[in-house]
Amino acid sequence: MTLSIREFNGSNIETADVGGIGQILKKARENVGYSIDDLAETTGLTSAEIAQVENETDVDEARLRRIAAALRFDLSHLGPR
């Protein structure tokens, strides 16, 4: 199944192109011009925690929400989890 993000900062991102949720958030981070360190500072998470989410080695719901909020990314675009 391919999920599609309907709109993110004026552009569409297809999950077929970027992978799972970690890769989607990584692409969203890159689209807004944030480095992992920038996002860490904004969210209060460590760079390692963000890398774990992006690599999908530790996808914690609370971290996902903090990252999504910092990127102004609506997780509901991904559908049910």
C-alpha positions in Angstrom: 0.0 0.0 0.0 1.3 3.4 -0.9 0.3 6.3 1.3 0.5 9.8 0.1 1.0 13.0 2.0 -1.5 15.4 0.5 0.3 18.6 1.1 3.5 19.5 2.9 4.7 23.1 2.5 3.2 23.3 -0.9 4.7 20.1 -2.3 3.6 16.5 -2.4 5.7 13.7 -1.0 4.9 10.1 -2.0 5.9 7.4 0.5 6.8 5.2 -2.4 9.7 7.6 -3.0 10.8 8.1 0.6 10.0 4.9 2.5 8.4 4.6 6.0 7.5 7.2 8.5 11.1 7.8 9.5 12.0 8.6 5.9 8.9 10.7 5.5 9.9 12.8 8.5 13.5 13.0 7.3 12.3 14.3 3.9 10.0 16.8 5.7 12.9 18.0 7.8 15.1 18.4 4.7 12.3 20.3 2.9 12.2 22.9 5.6 16.0 23.2 5.6 16.6 21.8 9.1 19.6 19.7 10.0 19.2 17.0 12.6 20.9 19.4 15.1 18.4 22.2 14.2 15.5 19.9 14.8 17.0 18.6 18.1 17.3 22.2 19.3 13.7 23.0 18.3 12.2 19.8 19.8 14.3 19.4 22.9 15.2 15.9 21.7 18.7 14.8 21.2 20.2 14.4 17.7 20.5 10.6 18.5 16.8 10.4 19.3 15.9 12.1 16.0 18.2 9.8 14.1 16.6 6.8 15.7 13.2 8.0 14.6 14.4 8.7 11.0 16.2 5.3 10.9 13.1 3.7 12.4 15.1 1.9 15.1 13.1 3.5 17.9 9.9 5.1 16.7 8.4 6.5 19.9 4.9 8.1 19.5 5.8 11.0 21.7 9.0 11.7 19.7 7.0 11.5 16.5 4.5 14.1 17.7 7.3 16.5 18.9 9.1 16.2 15.6 5.9 16.6 13.6 4.9 19.6 15.6 8.3 21.3 15.0 8.0 20.6 11.3 4.4 21.7 11.2 3.6 18.3 9.8 0.2 16.8 10.3 0.6 13.1 11.1 -3.1 12.5 10.2 -1.9 12.7 6.5 -0.3 9.3 7.0 -3.7 7.7 7.9 -4.2 5.2 10.7 -1.1 3.8 12.4 
